[in-house]
């Protein structure tokens, strides 16, 4: 994660809170550095940001929902490691729902985000 990544996300999201870009403001509010947007960290769990599409092939229909919890701050300079682990399969009529546990760890092995995703796939 670089300052450029954070600035690009700030531009796209229109989230201009100074906690995300102002070093002095961040420190005055108890943070070591500006905090990367939580939704930007969540984006690292998108199926295409992992190896999930390579494993499932051409059967993806829709991203059906998600939950997420943020456990630690992310700052520019951190390296993020996303993972998805399949924890549930529900067959339907011509489609199925896959539930995956989502996790993002930083370079120190600390969990920064956890949650679940649900995807609809063609059977």
C-alpha positions as CSV (number, residue, x, y, z in Angstrom):
1,X,0.0,0.0,0.0
2,X,1.5,3.3,-1.0
3,X,0.6,7.0,-0.6
4,X,-0.3,7.0,-4.3
5,X,-2.8,4.1,-3.7
6,X,-4.4,5.9,-0.8
7,X,-4.6,9.2,-2.8
8,X,-6.2,7.4,-5.8
9,X,-8.8,5.8,-3.6
10,X,-9.5,9.1,-1.9
11,X,-10.2,10.6,-5.3
12,X,-12.4,7.8,-6.4
13,X,-14.4,7.5,-3.1
14,X,-14.6,11.3,-2.5
15,X,-13.9,10.5,1.2
16,X,-11.9,13.6,2.1
17,X,-11.7,13.2,5.9
18,X,-8.2,14.4,7.0
19,X,-7.6,11.2,8.9
20,X,-6.7,9.7,5.5
21,X,-4.2,12.2,4.3
22,X,-3.1,14.7,6.9
23,X,-0.1,13.5,9.0
24,X,-0.5,16.2,11.7
25,X,-4.3,15.6,12.0
26,X,-3.8,11.8,12.2
27,X,-1.1,12.2,14.9
28,X,-3.3,14.7,16.9
29,X,-6.0,12.1,16.9
30,X,-3.9,9.2,18.2
31,X,-2.7,7.6,15.0
32,X,0.9,7.0,14.0
33,X,0.2,8.0,10.4
34,X,-2.8,8.7,8.1
35,X,-5.1,5.7,8.0
36,X,-5.8,3.9,4.7
37,X,-9.6,3.9,4.0
38,X,-11.3,0.8,5.4
39,X,-13.2,0.3,2.1
40,X,-9.9,0.3,0.3
41,X,-8.6,-2.5,2.5
42,X,-11.9,-4.3,2.0
43,X,-11.4,-4.1,-1.8
44,X,-8.4,-6.4,-1.4
45,X,-10.8,-9.2,-0.6
46,X,-12.7,-8.8,-3.9
47,X,-12.6,-12.2,-5.7
48,X,-10.4,-10.8,-8.5
49,X,-7.8,-9.6,-6.0
50,X,-7.2,-13.3,-4.9
51,X,-6.7,-16.5,-6.8
52,X,-10.4,-17.4,-6.4
53,X,-11.3,-16.8,-10.1
54,X,-8.5,-19.1,-11.3
55,X,-9.8,-21.9,-9.1
56,X,-13.5,-21.6,-10.0
57,X,-13.3,-20.9,-13.7
58,X,-16.0,-19.2,-15.8
59,X,-18.9,-19.8,-13.4
60,X,-19.2,-16.5,-11.5
61,X,-22.7,-15.0,-11.6
62,X,-22.8,-12.4,-8.9
63,X,-21.3,-11.0,-5.7
64,X,-24.3,-11.6,-3.4
65,X,-23.2,-10.0,-0.1
66,X,-20.5,-9.5,2.5
67,X,-19.8,-8.7,6.1
68,X,-16.5,-7.3,7.4
69,X,-14.8,-6.3,10.6
70,X,-11.8,-4.1,10.8
71,X,-9.2,-5.1,13.4
72,X,-6.1,-2.9,12.9
73,X,-5.2,0.2,11.0
74,X,-3.5,0.1,7.7
75,X,-1.0,2.8,6.7
76,X,1.0,3.6,3.6
77,X,4.0,1.3,3.5
78,X,2.0,-1.7,4.8
79,X,1.9,-4.9,2.7
80,X,-1.5,-6.6,2.6
81,X,-2.1,-10.3,2.1
82,X,-5.8,-11.2,1.3
83,X,-7.2,-14.7,1.4
84,X,-10.6,-16.3,0.8
85,X,-11.4,-19.7,2.3
86,X,-14.5,-21.5,1.2
87,X,-16.6,-22.4,4.2
88,X,-20.0,-23.2,2.7
89,X,-21.7,-24.5,-0.4
90,X,-25.5,-24.3,-1.0
91,X,-26.7,-25.8,-4.3
92,X,-29.8,-24.2,-5.9
93,X,-31.7,-24.7,-9.2
94,X,-28.9,-24.1,-11.8
95,X,-26.9,-21.9,-9.5
96,X,-25.3,-22.3,-6.1
97,X,-24.1,-20.0,-3.3
98,X,-20.5,-20.2,-2.1
99,X,-19.7,-18.6,1.2
100,X,-16.1,-17.7,1.8
101,X,-14.2,-16.4,4.8
102,X,-12.3,-13.3,3.9
103,X,-9.2,-12.2,5.7
104,X,-6.5,-9.6,5.2
105,X,-3.2,-9.8,7.1
106,X,-0.4,-7.2,7.1
107,X,3.4,-7.8,6.8
108,X,3.6,-8.6,10.5
109,X,1.0,-11.4,10.2
110,X,-1.6,-9.3,12.0
111,X,-5.2,-9.7,11.0
112,X,-6.4,-6.3,9.8
113,X,-9.8,-7.4,8.4
114,X,-12.1,-10.4,8.6
115,X,-15.5,-11.2,7.3
116,X,-17.5,-13.4,4.9
117,X,-18.5,-13.1,1.3
118,X,-21.3,-14.8,-0.6
119,X,-21.1,-15.5,-4.4
120,X,-23.7,-16.9,-6.8
121,X,-22.1,-19.4,-9.2
122,X,-23.5,-21.4,-12.2
123,X,-23.7,-25.1,-11.6
